[in-house]
Amino acid sequence: MARISPLLFLLVVCFSAAVQAQAPAPKPDPEAKKLRAWVGNWTYEGEYQAGPLGPAGKHTFEMTCQIILGGFFLQCRWTEKGPMGESRGLGIYGYDPANKNYPNHVYMDNGSSLSGAFTLSGNTWAWAAKWPIEAKEYQARGTYTLTADLMSAMDTAEISADGKTWTPLREGKWTKVPPAAKK
């Protein structure tokens, strides 16, 4: 087996780094910029209907969203308080130019997760996802309709065990918290 001299190895590494440094950095698709509508701190007040997620009742969220990984993705973290107590979650959202939608992956502190995609029409973000709950896969769908100033949104969602019969899941309102004044 031939050995590579340390000098040759160093030259190859330096040349590779120089070539990579000259290559233009990839840029997100312009549609990915629409995820920025969600950047900031949000609060939510709504109501769950009784169903596979638990009993009916009021619930609230506090959510913070930021753009990550060079503008390709939106990351949102939240705390929810509702009929089942307090829970936390993390969502990662991006843009898929091939399918012209916004795939998402959501992870919750009870070990559950869901995957789906958003489609955007004007200020309405419609979503659909597969949601495994206690060894059974449900389908969920809903909409977030942002106001023109992007400072609030109405939220509705429904769930189905078979993809044919849908029942209301939740309904409520998101409100963006204005940034604190700088001192």
Protein Blocks (a to p, Z undefined) as FASTA:
>chain_A
ZZddfklmmmmmmmmmmmmmmpccddddfklmmmmmmgccddddddddddfkbccddddd
ddddddeehhlaccdddddddfkopadddddddddfklopacdddddfkopacdddddde
hjaccddddddeehiacdddddddddfklpaccddddddfklmaccdfbdcddddddddd
dZZ
